[in-house]
Amino acid sequence: MKLSLIAAMDERRLIGSMNGGLPWQGIERDREHFRSYVKGKALLLGRKTYEEMEGWVDSDHSLYILTRNRNYVSKTSARVAFSFDEVISLAEKEAVSELVVCGGAAIYERAINSADLIVLTILHTTFTVEGTPKFFPDWDTKRFSEISRQKFAPSEKSDFGMSIVHLQS
Ligand SMILES: NC(=O)c1ccc[n+]([C@@H]2O[C@H](COP(=O)([O-])OP(=O)(O)OC[C@H]3O[C@@H](n4cnc5c(N)ncnc54)[C@H](OP(=O)(O)O)[C@@H]3O)[C@@H](O)[C@H]2O)c1
C-alpha cells in the first residue's frame, strides 16, 4: 500500500493552530488541487481535523480516523482506529491501494517517516494564528527527493503565489 501525505503550508511550514482551522481563508487553487488528488482515495485524518472537515469530505472516500479515545463513535461510516499501526493494518486488510494522510499536525508527525510520497502546497507568504501554531514536520532531505514542482503566480484563484511540490522517498 502506498502512503502519501498531502498538506498546504506557508513558508515557515505553518499549517494550523491548536484552536483549529486553517491560517488562511479557502484558496481556490489549493482546494481544486486537494480535491483532485484525493478523489476516490482512502483518507486518514486525526480526530480534530476529521471533526473540522465533517460534512466536507463526502461518501466518495473511505475514511479512517485516529483517536486515543476508546469510546469515540464516528457519526459517519468512517473507521475509527486507536494507533497508526492499527490504521495501516486495517487499510491493508481492506485492500486500500493508496492511503492519503490529510492531517493534522499530529498525524503528519506520526506518519511522515513511513510516507512514500509528500504532496505539498507551499504558499509563498507567511501567516500568523491565534493559539499555539501547528507546523508541518520537517522531513529528511536524504530520504525524500523532489520529483516535481509547479509554480503559480497570484491570480483570482489565490491571492498568493504558490507551488505544488511532490517529494518521493
Ligand atoms: N494546512 C493543512 O494542510 C492542514 C491539514 C489538516 C489539518 N490542518 C490543521 O491542523 C490543525 C489540527 O492539527 P492537530 O495536530 O491539532 O490535530 P489532528 O492531528 O487533526 O488530531 C489530533 C488528534 O488525533 C488523535 N491522535 C493523534 N495522534 C494519535 C496517535 N498516534 N494514535 C491515536 N490517536 C492519535 C488524538 O485524538 P483524541 O484527542 O480524540 O485522542 C489527537 O488529539 C488544525 O488547525 C487544522 O485546521 C491543516
The ligand as an SDF file (V2000), in Angstrom:
LIG
                    3D

 48 52  0  0  0  0  0  0  0  0999 V2000
   -2.8410   23.0730    6.1920 N   0  0  0  0  0  0  0  0  0  0  0  0
   -3.1880   21.8030    6.0790 C   0  0  0  0  0  0  0  0  0  0  0  0
   -2.9380   21.1460    5.0450 O   0  0  0  0  0  0  0  0  0  0  0  0
   -3.9290   21.1350    7.1930 C   0  0  0  0  0  0  0  0  0  0  0  0
   -4.4550   19.8470    7.0260 C   0  0  0  0  0  0  0  0  0  0  0  0
   -5.1360   19.2690    8.1110 C   0  0  0  0  0  0  0  0  0  0  0  0
   -5.2800   19.9510    9.2930 C   0  0  0  0  0  0  0  0  0  0  0  0
   -4.7730   21.1930    9.4110 N   0  0  0  0  0  0  0  0  0  0  0  0
   -4.8660   21.9460   10.6570 C   0  0  0  0  0  0  0  0  0  0  0  0
   -4.1190   21.2590   11.6670 O   0  0  0  0  0  0  0  0  0  0  0  0
   -4.6880   21.5870   12.9500 C   0  0  0  0  0  0  0  0  0  0  0  0
   -5.0590   20.3190   13.6750 C   0  0  0  0  0  0  0  0  0  0  0  0
   -3.8890   19.5680   13.9420 O   0  0  0  0  0  0  0  0  0  0  0  0
   -3.7390   18.8290   15.3460 P   0  0  0  0  0  0  0  0  0  0  0  0
   -2.3880   18.2280   15.4020 O   0  0  0  0  0  0  0  0  0  0  0  0
   -4.1430   19.7850   16.4160 O   0  0  0  0  0  0  0  0  0  0  0  0
   -4.9050   17.7450   15.3160 O   0  0  0  0  0  0  0  0  0  0  0  0
   -5.1480   16.4030   14.4590 P   0  0  0  0  0  0  0  0  0  0  0  0
   -3.8200   15.8270   14.0460 O   0  0  0  0  0  0  0  0  0  0  0  0
   -6.1550   16.6570   13.4230 O   0  0  0  0  0  0  0  0  0  0  0  0
   -5.8320   15.4730   15.5470 O   0  0  0  0  0  0  0  0  0  0  0  0
   -5.1580   15.2020   16.7500 C   0  0  0  0  0  0  0  0  0  0  0  0
   -5.8900   14.0890   17.4440 C   0  0  0  0  0  0  0  0  0  0  0  0
   -5.6760   12.8530   16.7340 O   0  0  0  0  0  0  0  0  0  0  0  0
   -5.5600   11.7950   17.6780 C   0  0  0  0  0  0  0  0  0  0  0  0
   -4.2110   11.2430   17.5850 N   0  0  0  0  0  0  0  0  0  0  0  0
   -3.0710   11.9000   17.3000 C   0  0  0  0  0  0  0  0  0  0  0  0
   -2.0250   11.0610   17.2490 N   0  0  0  0  0  0  0  0  0  0  0  0
   -2.5200    9.8330   17.5180 C   0  0  0  0  0  0  0  0  0  0  0  0
   -1.9300    8.5460   17.6080 C   0  0  0  0  0  0  0  0  0  0  0  0
   -0.6170    8.3420   17.3980 N   0  0  0  0  0  0  0  0  0  0  0  0
   -2.7310    7.4970   17.9100 N   0  0  0  0  0  0  0  0  0  0  0  0
   -4.0570    7.6710   18.1010 C   0  0  0  0  0  0  0  0  0  0  0  0
   -4.6790    8.8840   18.0010 N   0  0  0  0  0  0  0  0  0  0  0  0
   -3.9070    9.9440   17.7250 C   0  0  0  0  0  0  0  0  0  0  0  0
   -5.8610   12.4030   19.0360 C   0  0  0  0  0  0  0  0  0  0  0  0
   -7.2910   12.3710   19.1520 O   0  0  0  0  0  0  0  0  0  0  0  0
   -8.0760   12.3330   20.5660 P   0  0  0  0  0  0  0  0  0  0  0  0
   -7.8580   13.6760   21.1870 O   0  0  0  0  0  0  0  0  0  0  0  0
   -9.5040   12.0690   20.1770 O   0  0  0  0  0  0  0  0  0  0  0  0
   -7.4470   11.1930   21.3370 O   0  0  0  0  0  0  0  0  0  0  0  0
   -5.4020   13.8300   18.8550 C   0  0  0  0  0  0  0  0  0  0  0  0
   -5.9710   14.7440   19.7650 O   0  0  0  0  0  0  0  0  0  0  0  0
   -5.9360   22.4290   12.6440 C   0  0  0  0  0  0  0  0  0  0  0  0
   -5.6130   23.8060   12.7500 O   0  0  0  0  0  0  0  0  0  0  0  0
   -6.2570   22.0570   11.2070 C   0  0  0  0  0  0  0  0  0  0  0  0
   -7.0040   23.0350   10.5310 O   0  0  0  0  0  0  0  0  0  0  0  0
   -4.0940   21.8000    8.3900 C   0  0  0  0  0  0  0  0  0  0  0  0
  1  2  1  0
  2  3  2  0
  2  4  1  0
  4  5  1  0
  4 48  2  0
  5  6  2  0
  6  7  1  0
  7  8  2  0
  8  9  1  0
  8 48  1  0
  9 10  1  0
  9 46  1  0
 10 11  1  0
 11 12  1  0
 11 44  1  0
 12 13  1  0
 13 14  1  0
 14 15  2  0
 14 16  1  0
 14 17  1  0
 17 18  1  0
 18 19  2  0
 18 20  1  0
 18 21  1  0
 21 22  1  0
 22 23  1  0
 23 24  1  0
 23 42  1  0
 24 25  1  0
 25 26  1  0
 25 36  1  0
 26 27  1  0
 26 35  1  0
 27 28  2  0
 28 29  1  0
 29 30  1  0
 29 35  2  0
 30 31  1  0
 30 32  2  0
 32 33  1  0
 33 34  2  0
 34 35  1  0
 36 37  1  0
 36 42  1  0
 37 38  1  0
 38 39  2  0
 38 40  1  0
 38 41  1  0
 42 43  1  0
 44 45  1  0
 44 46  1  0
 46 47  1  0
M  CHG  2   8   1  16  -1
M  END
$$$$
